[in-house]
Amino acid sequence: MQFYGSISVNPELPVEIEGLKKLAENLWWSWNPEAEELFKRIDMNLWEEVEKNPIKLLSKVSYKTLQNLGKDKEFLRSYNKVIESFGRYLNRKDTWFNLNFDSLDDNRVIAYFSAEFALHESLPIYSGGLGVLAGDHCKSASDLGLPFVGVGLLYRNGYFRQEINEEGWQKSIYNDLDFKELVVNPVKDNDNDNDLVVSVRLEDRDVYLKVWEVKVGRVSLYLLDADLEVNNEVDRALTYRLYGGGPETRISQEIILGIGGTRALYKMGYQPVAWHMNEGHSVYLGLERIRDLIQDYDMNFYQAIEKVSANTVFTTHTPVPAGNEVFSFSLKDKYFSKYWNEVGISREEFMKLGKIHDYDEGFGLTVLALNLSSFHNGVSKLHGDVSSAMWKDLWPGVPTDENPISYITNGVHTLTWLAPEWKNLLDKYLPENWKDRIVEQKMWKKVREIPNEEFWKVHKDLKAKMIDYIRKRDLIRRQRDSKINNLSKDSNLLDKNSLTIGFARRFATYKRATLILKDLKRLKKICNNQGQEVQFIFAGKAHPADIPGQELIKKLHNIAESEEFKGKIVILEDYDMNLARYLVQGVDVWLNTPRRPLEASGTSGQKVAANAGLNFSILDGWWCEGYNGKNGWTIGHKSEYSSPKEQDLIDSISLYKTLEEEIVPLYYDTDSNEIAEEWIARMKESMITNAPEYSTDRMVQEYTKNLYLPAIKRGKELNQDNCQLAIDLANWKHKLKSNWDRIKIYSEQEGNLGSFSIKDEIELTARVDLGQLLAEDVEVEVYLVNKLNESQSKIIPMEVQLEEDGIYNYIAKINFDETGIYNYTFRVLPSSKTLTHKHELGLIKWI
Ligand SMILES: *Cc1c(COP(=O)(O)O)cnc(C)c1O
């Protein structure tokens, strides 16, 4: 039969429980287990079937069920409690932000841009760590009460779902998402009550974008969607796939995100006071704001850059080249040749914004982002250092440890990743309001007082829950691929008592998923040691274009299917937030083997630690800070290697040795009640030390205090008197740049000054010819390095004394607090109260 059309009849919620609709339309439920429980109780099977998507659940549940629930006293009691607590959350005045800082006007917000957001598996617009971080950032921003909005893209196909075929090859499956079934709603245009649409120009045509809203607690996330009838077929597909297509799609997506996102915010009436670019994908927001300023004020391009960068924060997330996109100049010509005319600069000036050296052969987004932001950071201490070194040539001559790239270590949204079972236990042993006090290290010490039996039981149950879930998925998969049947029919995959080690992450080669396979004989012995068995669970997607990554999956698949490792090594399909939750809550040990120092932070291990699991990891990313000798284990050394082969060998030996000699014996060192005291002590230590520190609550507080508020303040200053300060600053910078090469430093005190007592005050003098510049334009400093410890440098400002014929005398009196031999030199750098960072110009003159 051929139907003419379809009619959708939606169930009406009985008035007693009509609040379920609002609850379903805000992702708040996803980190509040009582709310999730409510949806689960509506229809347990349906809840699983709709993959924990309450919007879908409410559209599918029978009208009768809903009517019955409206009369069910017990359900109503829970319902009322949840609705009340949801309302309290949304209207709360005593948030961290409100208690500590002046509130902002309603339309003044911190605008956070990201190409992906991982908020819940039912909204699959993320690929991995970057998205999870962005999602967790929004949730903590909501919990802490920040005036905050997110901006991203709504991908019609989301990210791909992964199947692994019988041969071990990854298959990527793209489903068409039905936006009606997602937690998204179209934003209405204030002027006419139609759906809000903005446009961006791509080459010679306008592409129209619909704006959708996702509610994340108190925070709104706005997502742009190009799949509209007014656009041509190619343009409609621009927002189909996350990280899909070639460079042309990428640059178009990035224009949509940065430029379209900015226009959408303005159109909705927002006046952001700080702009955060989470990775370089959104960097064109800066170019758009510059264009606006030039139209509205009497300003040139460089003056506008000052104004824009003043309140822009840029976070770089990876040292891996694939994460630092570089575009060909011809592609830039294609999409930006109108732009540089509009803002009154030349092609050459434009291209310079994305280049560090004249000889660079492409336009780098990270370079552009650094040029358009005054605040830049990496995502762990080590990654801050690595990034400073990577981009040091943007500040030529400035010592790497002084350049303006700082760091804020990543965290995870604790209440999203912490198992409800742990939350219940913590309710019992931590102060009543512990959820508001996650960052308090001291509070977590109470975890030590939890009886071991009770503590272990929670973990054991979670591990069993994970294994049951894995078995269920295993069966489904084997039904699909009826050929995979060398495992027993009713899945008894994995043992609930064996030491269980998890490894789940994107299969990028630098993460070295197969390091553990280096010595198969040794591994086999570790896995099958009678009474002390060890089992491994792997999961992860490889980017569809990453063939070496897909080969890693195949290799693991083959091992998992082999007789020798049958049931001891398992590789799971389709790693997403749902599977991640099971794994991070259920494993004993979390393995992480990146090639140091390429893992910028990593966050999955932080989720494990919050759930009292133990990390066993290379000293890279966050673990370099998190490890304290008692809360997990390390692999390898804090070294860099010139040969990857050598690095692999050394790290793998360390891995096996620690497993054999420390981890396995400790896990199986149990008393008659099956309690391994020492093991549990470590688990507690892992939770106590890591949960407060590696929480996005701590992270967002640091972003607020160290970056957002300074950016807001600076943005305000530069806005005054029609942006006069921005104009002055740009002009002053221009003056310094044009005159810098003429500076000369002389000193009569060359060579060895002789020896002194530690009690002596030593006077150093230098004469500086500043050319056209004035003493007030610069700072002159003594730079001292202890010969025995070159990483320790000391900087002493010099005072200007008298001037003769444009030559200034500088003097410094130095008191040493440590004996030793010191090397010294002199340097001149620009100085102005209006700089955000001492070295932001990247000008420095050494003697
Ligand atoms: C947490 C998480 C990640 C990031 O983990 P890393 O440690 O950075 O690899 C990636 N994907 C999913 C689904 C996650 O939940």
PDBQT file of the ligand as one rigid body, heavy atoms in Angstrom, charges set to zero:
ROOT
HETATM    1  C1  LIG A 901      36.211  10.823  28.486  1.00  0.00    +0.000 C 
HETATM    2  C2  LIG A 901      36.015  10.397  27.114  1.00  0.00    +0.000 A 
HETATM    3  C3  LIG A 901      37.019  10.617  26.155  1.00  0.00    +0.000 A 
HETATM    4  C4  LIG A 901      38.328  11.298  26.485  1.00  0.00    +0.000 C 
HETATM    5  O1  LIG A 901      39.203  10.428  27.132  1.00  0.00    +0.000 OA
HETATM    6  P1  LIG A 901      40.772  10.506  26.977  1.00  0.00    +0.000 P 
HETATM    7  O2  LIG A 901      41.318  10.065  28.257  1.00  0.00    +0.000 OA
HETATM    8  O3  LIG A 901      41.109  11.934  26.677  1.00  0.00    +0.000 OA
HETATM    9  O4  LIG A 901      41.120   9.623  25.844  1.00  0.00    +0.000 OA
HETATM   10  C5  LIG A 901      36.789  10.201  24.862  1.00  0.00    +0.000 A 
HETATM   11  N1  LIG A 901      35.640   9.607  24.516  1.00  0.00    +0.000 NA
HETATM   12  C6  LIG A 901      34.655   9.381  25.401  1.00  0.00    +0.000 A 
HETATM   13  C7  LIG A 901      33.401   8.727  24.950  1.00  0.00    +0.000 C 
HETATM   14  C8  LIG A 901      34.809   9.765  26.720  1.00  0.00    +0.000 A 
HETATM   15  O5  LIG A 901      33.830   9.558  27.581  1.00  0.00    +0.000 OA
ENDROOT
TORSDOF 0
